[in-house]
Amino acid sequence: ATLLHDDVVDMSSLRRGRPTVNAEWNNPSSVLVGDFIYSRAFQLLVSIGDMRIMEIMADTTNKIAEGEVLQLINKHNPASTEQSYMQVIHNKTAILFEAAAHCGAILANADAATQDALRLFGLHIGTAFQLIDDALDYDGDAVSLGKNVGDDLAEGKPTLPLIHAMTQCSESETKLIRECLSNKTPLLPDTLAQVISIIRESGSLEYTRAKAQEQATLALSKLSLLPPSVYRDALHTLAEFSVARNV
């Protein structure tokens, strides 16, 4: 549901190499199907009969909407900071991973300490996942990504690679990035390619990946509370994949 709505907000035409619902059909269809999936999810939650689960998912849904609004506010804003960026990805992505891990622990009747450890595992792995996603937007290739490289810049999103690059590159390069980010009209392909090249050479992708690794390491530290099992191993693998992936 969040992806259907996200594609409408971002006016995206591709996701995982295939046309988005809004591109294949139209925006109303995408919004209404997203609404249906949301409501169906809460019907399923009611059938569980656990008010704590309902509370977590209701709060999470609300926070995701807040995150999307924050992202809209920050769009085309070259003055966006790393702090404001981290708040956006916490609300729009990390909190969903956090809720999933937390609810799983609750449904498994885990003790309070384990619940909190898994909640934080989800939070950190979700943050790492989004950081890598934003790095891949400048470092991947269109075929593997299933979307165009540089889409975030084209959409005016000040993600961490862009924010960090403006602190590392020359005055003229920073000026170009700020102008491109502020620009609300489609960027020329040559200009987009130039900014992507600046970001790749600025060390900002390495910086973003290092931040993601920090989050993955924090996530892994939370697994020490769990007894050895194939399930803990699977979570360990998931944390490693979140930073090693290239798609």
NUVOMI-345683 format. One line per 10 residues: for each residue x, y, z of N, C-alpha, C. Coordinates in nm, 2 decimals, decimal comma. Example, Ala and Ser with C-alpha at 12.3 -4.5 7.8 and 13.67 -1.06 7.14 Angstrom:
// NUVOMI-345683
1,32 -0,57 0,78 1,23 -0,45 0,78 1,32 -0,33 0,78 ~ 1,28 -0,22 0,71 1,37 -0,11 0,71 1,29 0,00 0,79 $
// end
This chain:
// NUVOMI-345683
0,08 -0,12 0,00 0,00 0,00 0,00 0,09 0,13 0,00 ~ 0,19 0,13 0,08 0,28 0,24 0,09 0,35 0,27 -0,04 ~ 0,39 0,16 -0,11 0,46 0,17 -0,24 0,36 0,22 -0,35 ~ 0,24 0,18 -0,35 0,14 0,23 -0,44 0,12 0,38 -0,43 ~ 0,11 0,42 -0,30 0,09 0,57 -0,28 0,22 0,64 -0,31 ~ 0,33 0,58 -0,27 0,46 0,65 -0,29 0,48 0,68 -0,44 ~ 0,44 0,58 -0,53 0,46 0,60 -0,67 0,38 0,72 -0,73 ~ 0,26 0,74 -0,66 0,17 0,85 -0,71 0,24 0,98 -0,66 ~ 0,28 0,99 -0,54 0,34 1,11 -0,49 0,47 1,15 -0,57 ~ 0,55 1,05 -0,60 0,67 1,07 -0,67 0,66 1,08 -0,82 $
0,53 1,05 -0,87 0,50 1,04 -1,01 0,60 0,94 -1,08 ~ 0,63 0,83 -1,01 0,72 0,73 -1,07 0,65 0,65 -1,18 ~ 0,73 0,61 -1,28 0,67 0,53 -1,38 0,73 0,38 -1,39 ~ 0,84 0,36 -1,31 0,90 0,23 -1,30 0,93 0,19 -1,16 ~ 0,90 0,06 -1,13 0,94 0,00 -1,01 0,99 -0,14 -1,03 ~ 1,11 -0,17 -1,00 1,17 -0,30 -1,02 1,16 -0,34 -1,17 ~ 1,18 -0,24 -1,26 1,18 -0,27 -1,40 1,05 -0,29 -1,47 ~ 0,94 -0,27 -1,39 0,81 -0,28 -1,45 0,73 -0,15 -1,43 ~ 0,63 -0,13 -1,52 0,55 -0,01 -1,50 0,48 0,00 -1,37 ~ 0,48 0,11 -1,30 0,40 0,12 -1,18 0,25 0,12 -1,21 $
0,17 0,10 -1,11 0,02 0,10 -1,13 -0,03 0,23 -1,18 ~ 0,03 0,34 -1,13 -0,02 0,47 -1,18 0,02 0,50 -1,32 ~ 0,13 0,44 -1,37 0,18 0,45 -1,51 0,10 0,36 -1,60 ~ 0,07 0,24 -1,55 0,00 0,14 -1,63 -0,15 0,17 -1,65 ~ -0,20 0,23 -1,54 -0,35 0,26 -1,54 -0,36 0,41 -1,51 ~ -0,37 0,45 -1,39 -0,38 0,60 -1,35 -0,37 0,62 -1,20 ~ -0,36 0,74 -1,16 -0,34 0,78 -1,02 -0,46 0,73 -0,93 ~ -0,58 0,76 -0,97 -0,69 0,72 -0,89 -0,69 0,57 -0,86 ~ -0,66 0,49 -0,96 -0,65 0,34 -0,94 -0,55 0,30 -0,84 ~ -0,43 0,37 -0,85 -0,32 0,34 -0,76 -0,36 0,38 -0,61 $
-0,42 0,49 -0,60 -0,46 0,54 -0,46 -0,56 0,45 -0,40 ~ -0,66 0,42 -0,48 -0,77 0,34 -0,43 -0,73 0,19 -0,40 ~ -0,65 0,13 -0,48 -0,60 0,00 -0,45 -0,51 0,00 -0,32 ~ -0,43 0,11 -0,31 -0,35 0,13 -0,19 -0,44 0,14 -0,07 ~ -0,54 0,21 -0,08 -0,64 0,23 0,03 -0,70 0,09 0,07 ~ -0,74 0,02 -0,03 -0,80 -0,12 -0,01 -0,70 -0,21 0,06 ~ -0,57 -0,21 0,02 -0,47 -0,29 0,09 -0,45 -0,25 0,23 ~ -0,45 -0,12 0,26 -0,44 -0,07 0,39 -0,55 -0,12 0,48 ~ -0,68 -0,10 0,43 -0,79 -0,14 0,51 -0,80 -0,30 0,53 ~ -0,75 -0,37 0,42 -0,75 -0,52 0,44 -0,65 -0,56 0,54 $
-0,53 -0,49 0,54 -0,43 -0,52 0,64 -0,49 -0,50 0,79 ~ -0,56 -0,40 0,81 -0,62 -0,38 0,94 -0,73 -0,47 0,97 ~ -0,80 -0,52 0,87 -0,90 -0,63 0,89 -0,83 -0,75 0,95 ~ -0,72 -0,79 0,89 -0,64 -0,90 0,93 -0,58 -0,88 1,07 ~ -0,54 -0,76 1,10 -0,49 -0,73 1,24 -0,60 -0,75 1,34 ~ -0,72 -0,71 1,31 -0,84 -0,72 1,40 -0,86 -0,87 1,43 ~ -0,84 -0,95 1,33 -0,86 -1,10 1,35 -0,76 -1,16 1,44 ~ -0,65 -1,10 1,46 -0,55 -1,14 1,56 -0,60 -1,12 1,70 ~ -0,67 -1,00 1,71 -0,73 -0,97 1,84 -0,63 -0,92 1,95 ~ -0,52 -0,86 1,90 -0,41 -0,81 2,00 -0,41 -0,66 1,98 $
-0,45 -0,59 2,08 -0,46 -0,44 2,07 -0,32 -0,38 2,07 ~ -0,22 -0,45 2,12 -0,08 -0,39 2,12 -0,03 -0,39 1,97 ~ -0,06 -0,50 1,90 -0,03 -0,51 1,76 -0,10 -0,40 1,68 ~ -0,23 -0,38 1,71 -0,31 -0,28 1,64 -0,25 -0,14 1,67 ~ -0,21 -0,12 1,79 -0,15 0,01 1,83 -0,02 0,04 1,75 ~ 0,07 -0,06 1,75 0,20 -0,04 1,68 0,17 -0,01 1,53 ~ 0,08 -0,09 1,47 0,06 -0,07 1,32 -0,01 0,06 1,29 ~ -0,10 0,10 1,38 -0,17 0,23 1,36 -0,07 0,34 1,37 ~ 0,02 0,34 1,48 0,12 0,44 1,49 0,22 0,44 1,38 ~ 0,25 0,32 1,33 0,35 0,31 1,22 0,29 0,37 1,09 $
0,16 0,34 1,06 0,10 0,40 0,94 0,09 0,55 0,95 ~ 0,07 0,60 1,07 0,06 0,75 1,09 0,20 0,81 1,07 ~ 0,31 0,74 1,12 0,44 0,80 1,10 0,49 0,79 0,96 ~ 0,45 0,69 0,89 0,49 0,68 0,75 0,43 0,80 0,67 ~ 0,30 0,83 0,70 0,24 0,95 0,63 0,32 1,07 0,67 ~ 0,36 1,09 0,80 0,44 1,20 0,84 0,57 1,21 0,76 ~ 0,63 1,09 0,74 0,76 1,09 0,67 0,74 1,13 0,52 ~ 0,63 1,09 0,46 0,61 1,13 0,32 0,59 1,29 0,31 ~ 0,52 1,34 0,42 0,50 1,49 0,42 0,63 1,56 0,44 ~ 0,71 1,51 0,53 0,85 1,57 0,55 0,93 1,56 0,42 $
0,92 1,45 0,35 0,99 1,44 0,22 0,95 1,54 0,12 ~ 0,81 1,57 0,12 0,76 1,67 0,03 0,81 1,81 0,07 ~ 0,81 1,83 0,20 0,86 1,96 0,25 1,00 1,99 0,21 ~ 1,08 1,88 0,21 1,23 1,89 0,18 1,26 1,89 0,03 ~ 1,16 1,85 -0,05 1,19 1,84 -0,19 1,24 1,98 -0,25 ~ 1,33 1,97 -0,34 1,39 2,09 -0,41 1,45 2,19 -0,31 ~ 1,49 2,14 -0,19 1,55 2,22 -0,09 1,70 2,20 -0,07 ~ 1,78 2,28 -0,13 1,93 2,25 -0,12 1,98 2,28 0,02 ~ 1,90 2,34 0,11 1,95 2,36 0,24 1,92 2,24 0,34 ~ 1,86 2,13 0,28 1,83 2,02 0,36 1,96 1,96 0,43 $
1,95 1,91 0,55 2,06 1,87 0,63 2,06 1,72 0,64 ~ 2,17 1,66 0,69 2,18 1,52 0,71 2,08 1,48 0,82 ~ 2,06 1,57 0,92 1,96 1,54 1,03 1,82 1,53 0,97 ~ 1,78 1,63 0,89 1,65 1,62 0,83 1,63 1,50 0,74 ~ 1,73 1,47 0,67 1,72 1,35 0,59 1,70 1,22 0,67 ~ 1,78 1,21 0,78 1,77 1,09 0,87 1,63 1,08 0,93 ~ 1,57 1,20 0,96 1,43 1,20 1,01 1,33 1,15 0,91 ~ 1,35 1,19 0,78 1,26 1,14 0,67 1,27 0,99 0,66 ~ 1,39 0,93 0,65 1,41 0,79 0,63 1,36 0,71 0,75 ~ 1,38 0,77 0,87 1,33 0,70 0,99 1,18 0,68 0,97 $
1,11 0,79 0,94 0,96 0,79 0,93 0,91 0,71 0,81 ~ 0,97 0,72 0,70 0,91 0,66 0,58 0,95 0,52 0,55 ~ 1,07 0,47 0,61 1,12 0,34 0,58 1,15 0,26 0,71 ~ 1,24 0,31 0,79 1,29 0,24 0,91 1,18 0,20 1,00 ~ 1,08 0,28 1,02 0,98 0,25 1,12 0,89 0,13 1,08 ~ 0,89 0,11 0,94 0,81 -0,01 0,90 0,88 -0,14 0,93 ~ 1,02 -0,14 0,91 1,10 -0,25 0,95 1,09 -0,27 1,10 ~ 1,09 -0,16 1,17 1,09 -0,17 1,32 0,96 -0,23 1,37 ~ 0,85 -0,19 1,31 0,72 -0,25 1,35 0,71 -0,40 1,31 ~ 0,76 -0,43 1,20 0,75 -0,58 1,16 0,83 -0,66 1,25 $
0,95 -0,62 1,29 1,03 -0,70 1,38 0,97 -0,70 1,52 ~ 0,91 -0,59 1,57 0,85 -0,58 1,70 0,73 -0,67 1,71 ~ 0,64 -0,66 1,61 0,52 -0,74 1,61 0,55 -0,89 1,61 ~ 0,65 -0,93 1,53 0,69 -1,07 1,53 0,73 -1,12 1,67 ~ 0,81 -1,03 1,74 0,85 -1,07 1,87 0,73 -1,08 1,97 ~ 0,64 -0,99 1,96 0,52 -0,99 2,04 0,43 -1,12 2,02 ~ 0,41 -1,15 1,89 0,33 -1,27 1,85 0,40 -1,40 1,89 ~ 0,53 -1,39 1,91 0,61 -1,51 1,95 0,61 -1,52 2,10 ~ 0,55 -1,42 2,17 0,55 -1,42 2,32 0,69 -1,40 2,38 ~ 0,77 -1,33 2,31 0,90 -1,30 2,36 0,90 -1,21 2,48 $
1,00 -1,22 2,57 1,00 -1,13 2,69 1,03 -0,99 2,64 ~ 1,01 -0,89 2,74 1,02 -0,75 2,70 1,16 -0,71 2,65 ~ 1,26 -0,77 2,70 1,40 -0,74 2,66 1,42 -0,78 2,51 ~ 1,37 -0,90 2,48 1,38 -0,96 2,34 1,30 -0,88 2,25 ~ 1,18 -0,84 2,29 1,09 -0,75 2,21 1,17 -0,62 2,17 ~ 1,23 -0,56 2,27 1,29 -0,43 2,24 1,42 -0,45 2,15 ~ 1,49 -0,56 2,18 1,61 -0,59 2,09 1,57 -0,61 1,95 ~ 1,46 -0,68 1,92 1,42 -0,71 1,79 1,36 -0,58 1,72 ~ 1,29 -0,50 1,81 1,24 -0,38 1,76 1,36 -0,29 1,70 ~ 1,46 -0,28 1,78 1,58 -0,20 1,74 1,65 -0,26 1,63 $
1,65 -0,39 1,62 1,71 -0,46 1,50 1,64 -0,42 1,38 ~ 1,51 -0,42 1,38 1,43 -0,37 1,27 1,46 -0,23 1,23 ~ 1,46 -0,14 1,33 1,49 0,00 1,31 1,62 0,02 1,24 ~ 1,73 -0,04 1,29 1,86 -0,02 1,23 1,87 -0,08 1,09 ~ 1,81 -0,20 1,07 1,82 -0,26 0,94 1,74 -0,19 0,84 ~ 1,63 -0,13 0,88 1,55 -0,05 0,79 1,62 0,08 0,75 ~ 1,69 0,14 0,84 1,77 0,26 0,81 1,89 0,23 0,72 ~ 1,95 0,11 0,74 2,06 0,07 0,65 2,01 0,04 0,51 ~ 1,89 -0,02 0,51 1,83 -0,05 0,38 1,81 0,07 0,29 ~ 1,75 0,18 0,36 1,72 0,30 0,29 1,85 0,38 0,25 $
1,95 0,38 0,33 2,07 0,44 0,30 2,14 0,38 0,17 ~ 2,14 0,24 0,17 2,19 0,18 0,05 2,10 0,20 -0,07 ~ 1,97 0,21 -0,05 1,88 0,24 -0,16 1,92 0,37 -0,22 ~ 1,94 0,47 -0,14 1,97 0,61 -0,19 2,11 0,61 -0,25 ~ 2,21 0,53 -0,20 2,34 0,52 -0,27 2,33 0,46 -0,40 ~ 2,25 0,35 -0,41 2,23 0,29 -0,54 2,17 0,37 -0,65 ~ 2,09 0,47 -0,61 2,03 0,56 -0,70 2,13 0,64 -0,79 ~ 2,26 0,65 -0,73 2,36 0,72 -0,80 2,47 0,62 -0,85 ~ 2,47 0,50 -0,79 2,58 0,41 -0,81 2,55 0,28 -0,89 ~ 2,42 0,26 -0,90 2,38 0,13 -0,97 2,36 0,15 -1,12 $
2,30 0,06 -1,19 2,27 0,07 -1,33 2,12 0,05 -1,35 ~ 2,06 0,11 -1,45 1,92 0,11 -1,47 1,86 -0,03 -1,48 ~ 1,93 -0,12 -1,54 1,88 -0,26 -1,56 1,87 -0,33 -1,43 ~ 1,97 -0,32 -1,35 1,97 -0,39 -1,21 1,87 -0,32 -1,12 ~ 1,87 -0,19 -1,12 1,78 -0,11 -1,03 1,64 -0,13 -1,07 ~ 1,61 -0,14 -1,19 1,47 -0,14 -1,24 1,41 0,00 -1,24 ~ 1,49 0,10 -1,24 1,45 0,24 -1,25 1,57 0,32 -1,30 ~ 1,55 0,44 -1,34 1,65 0,52 -1,39 1,75 0,57 -1,29 ~ 1,88 0,56 -1,32 1,98 0,61 -1,23 1,97 0,76 -1,22 ~ 1,97 0,82 -1,09 1,96 0,96 -1,08 1,81 1,01 -1,06 $
1,72 0,91 -1,04 1,58 0,95 -1,03 1,56 1,04 -0,91 ~ 1,63 1,02 -0,80 1,61 1,10 -0,68 1,64 1,25 -0,71 ~ 1,75 1,27 -0,78 1,79 1,41 -0,82 1,68 1,47 -0,91 ~ 1,64 1,39 -1,01 1,54 1,43 -1,11 1,41 1,47 -1,04 ~ 1,38 1,40 -0,93 1,26 1,43 -0,85 1,28 1,54 -0,74 ~ 1,40 1,59 -0,73 1,43 1,69 -0,63 1,44 1,65 -0,49 ~ 1,48 1,52 -0,47 1,50 1,46 -0,34 1,64 1,48 -0,29 ~ 1,66 1,55 -0,18 1,79 1,57 -0,12 1,83 1,46 -0,03 ~ 1,88 1,35 -0,09 1,92 1,23 -0,02 2,07 1,25 0,03 ~ 2,11 1,16 0,12 2,24 1,17 0,18 2,36 1,19 0,08 $
2,37 1,11 -0,03 2,48 1,13 -0,12 2,49 1,27 -0,17 ~ 2,37 1,33 -0,20 2,37 1,46 -0,25 2,40 1,57 -0,14 ~ 2,34 1,55 -0,03 2,37 1,64 0,09 2,52 1,64 0,12 ~ 2,58 1,52 0,13 2,72 1,51 0,17 2,81 1,56 0,06 ~ 2,77 1,54 -0,07 2,86 1,59 -0,18 2,87 1,74 -0,18 ~ 2,76 1,81 -0,14 2,77 1,96 -0,13 2,87 2,01 -0,03 ~ 2,91 1,92 0,07 3,01 1,96 0,17 3,15 1,93 0,13 ~ 3,16 1,85 0,02 3,29 1,80 -0,02 3,35 1,85 -0,15 ~ 3,26 1,89 -0,24 3,31 1,93 -0,38 3,34 2,08 -0,38 ~ 3,38 2,13 -0,50 3,42 2,26 -0,52 3,30 2,36 -0,52 $
3,33 2,49 -0,51 3,22 2,59 -0,50 3,14 2,58 -0,63 ~ 3,20 2,57 -0,74 3,12 2,56 -0,87 3,04 2,44 -0,88 ~ 3,09 2,33 -0,83 3,02 2,20 -0,83 2,90 2,21 -0,73 ~ 2,92 2,26 -0,62 2,82 2,28 -0,52 2,71 2,37 -0,57 ~ 2,74 2,47 -0,64 2,65 2,57 -0,70 2,56 2,49 -0,81 ~ 2,63 2,41 -0,89 2,55 2,33 -0,99 2,45 2,23 -0,92 ~ 2,50 2,16 -0,81 2,41 2,07 -0,74 2,29 2,15 -0,69 ~ 2,31 2,26 -0,62 2,21 2,34 -0,56 2,11 2,39 -0,67 ~ 2,16 2,43 -0,78 2,07 2,47 -0,89 1,99 2,36 -0,94 ~ 2,05 2,24 -0,96 1,97 2,12 -1,01 1,87 2,08 -0,91 $
1,90 2,08 -0,78 1,81 2,04 -0,68 1,69 2,14 -0,67 ~ 1,72 2,26 -0,68 1,61 2,37 -0,68 1,52 2,37 -0,80 ~ 1,58 2,32 -0,91 1,51 2,33 -1,04 1,39 2,23 -1,04 ~ 1,27 2,29 -1,07 1,15 2,21 -1,07 1,10 2,17 -1,21 ~ 1,19 2,19 -1,31 1,17 2,15 -1,44 1,26 2,03 -1,47 ~ 1,23 1,95 -1,57 1,31 1,83 -1,60 1,46 1,87 -1,63 ~ 1,55 1,80 -1,57 1,69 1,82 -1,60 1,74 1,77 -1,73 ~ 1,83 1,84 -1,80 1,88 1,79 -1,92 1,97 1,67 -1,89 ~ 1,97 1,57 -1,98 2,04 1,44 -1,95 2,19 1,47 -1,92 ~ 2,25 1,56 -2,00 2,40 1,59 -1,98 2,42 1,65 -1,84 $
2,33 1,74 -1,79 2,34 1,80 -1,66 2,33 1,69 -1,55 ~ 2,23 1,61 -1,57 2,21 1,50 -1,47 2,33 1,41 -1,46 ~ 2,39 1,37 -1,58 2,51 1,29 -1,58 2,62 1,36 -1,52 ~ 2,63 1,49 -1,53 2,74 1,57 -1,47 2,73 1,56 -1,32 ~ 2,61 1,58 -1,27 2,60 1,58 -1,12 2,62 1,44 -1,06 ~ 2,57 1,34 -1,13 2,60 1,20 -1,09 2,75 1,17 -1,08 ~ 2,82 1,22 -1,18 2,97 1,21 -1,18 3,03 1,28 -1,06 ~ 2,99 1,40 -1,03 3,04 1,47 -0,92 3,02 1,39 -0,79 ~ 2,90 1,34 -0,77 2,87 1,26 -0,65 2,95 1,14 -0,64 ~ 2,97 1,07 -0,75 3,05 0,95 -0,75 3,20 0,98 -0,71 $
3,25 1,10 -0,75 3,39 1,13 -0,73 3,41 1,20 -0,60 ~ 3,30 1,24 -0,53 3,32 1,32 -0,40 3,34 1,24 -0,28 ~ 3,33 1,10 -0,29 3,34 1,02 -0,17 3,21 1,01 -0,10 ~ 3,10 1,06 -0,15 2,97 1,06 -0,08 2,90 0,93 -0,08 ~ 2,93 0,85 -0,19 2,87 0,72 -0,19 2,93 0,63 -0,09 ~ 3,06 0,64 -0,07 3,14 0,57 0,03 3,09 0,61 0,17 ~ 3,07 0,74 0,19 3,02 0,79 0,31 2,88 0,74 0,35 ~ 2,80 0,73 0,25 2,66 0,68 0,27 2,66 0,53 0,30 ~ 2,75 0,46 0,23 2,76 0,31 0,26 2,82 0,29 0,40 ~ 2,91 0,37 0,44 2,97 0,36 0,57 2,86 0,38 0,68 $
2,78 0,48 0,66 2,67 0,51 0,75 2,57 0,39 0,76 ~ 2,55 0,33 0,64 2,46 0,21 0,63 2,53 0,09 0,71 ~ 2,66 0,08 0,70 2,73 -0,03 0,77 2,72 -0,01 0,92 ~ 2,73 0,11 0,96 2,71 0,14 1,11 2,58 0,10 1,16 ~ 2,47 0,12 1,08 2,34 0,08 1,12 2,33 -0,07 1,12 ~ 2,39 -0,14 1,02 2,38 -0,28 1,01 2,45 -0,35 1,13 ~ 2,57 -0,29 1,17 2,64 -0,33 1,28 2,56 -0,32 1,41 ~ 2,49 -0,21 1,42 2,40 -0,19 1,54 2,29 -0,29 1,54 ~ 2,24 -0,32 1,42 2,13 -0,42 1,41 2,18 -0,56 1,46 ~ 2,30 -0,60 1,41 2,36 -0,73 1,44 2,38 -0,74 1,59 $
2,42 -0,63 1,66 2,45 -0,63 1,80 2,33 -0,67 1,88 ~ 2,21 -0,64 1,83 2,08 -0,67 1,90 2,05 -0,82 1,90 ~ 2,11 -0,89 1,81 2,08 -1,04 1,79 2,15 -1,12 1,90 ~ 2,24 -1,06 1,98 2,32 -1,14 2,08 2,22 -1,19 2,19 ~ 2,11 -1,12 2,20 2,01 -1,16 2,30 1,94 -1,29 2,27 ~ 1,94 -1,33 2,14 1,87 -1,44 2,09 1,95 -1,57 2,10 ~ 1,89 -1,68 2,13 1,97 -1,81 2,14 2,01 -1,85 2,00 ~ 2,12 -1,93 1,98 2,15 -1,97 1,85 2,04 -2,05 1,78 ~ 2,01 -2,02 1,66 1,91 -2,09 1,58 1,92 -2,06 1,44 ~ 1,84 -2,13 1,35 1,84 -2,10 1,21 1,77 -1,96 1,19 $
1,69 -1,92 1,28 1,61 -1,80 1,27 1,71 -1,68 1,30 ~ 1,79 -1,69 1,40 1,89 -1,59 1,43 1,99 -1,58 1,31 ~ 2,03 -1,69 1,26 2,12 -1,69 1,14 2,05 -1,62 1,02 ~ 1,92 -1,64 1,00 1,85 -1,58 0,89 1,85 -1,42 0,91 ~ 1,83 -1,38 1,03 1,83 -1,24 1,06 1,97 -1,18 1,04 ~ 2,07 -1,25 1,08 2,21 -1,21 1,06 2,24 -1,19 0,91 ~ 2,19 -1,29 0,83 2,21 -1,28 0,68 2,14 -1,16 0,63 ~ 2,02 -1,14 0,68 1,93 -1,03 0,63 2,01 -0,89 0,65 ~ 2,07 -0,88 0,77 2,14 -0,76 0,80 2,26 -0,74 0,71 ~ 2,33 -0,85 0,68 2,44 -0,84 0,59 2,40 -0,80 0,45 $
2,29 -0,86 0,41 2,24 -0,84 0,27 2,19 -0,69 0,26 ~ 2,14 -0,63 0,36 2,09 -0,50 0,35 2,19 -0,40 0,31 ~ 2,32 -0,43 0,34 2,43 -0,34 0,30 2,51 -0,39 0,18 ~ 2,50 -0,52 0,15 2,58 -0,57 0,05 2,51 -0,57 -0,09 ~ 2,38 -0,55 -0,09 2,30 -0,56 -0,21 2,34 -0,46 -0,31 ~ 2,31 -0,49 -0,44 2,33 -0,40 -0,55 2,21 -0,38 -0,63 ~ 2,10 -0,42 -0,58 1,97 -0,40 -0,65 1,87 -0,35 -0,54 $
// end
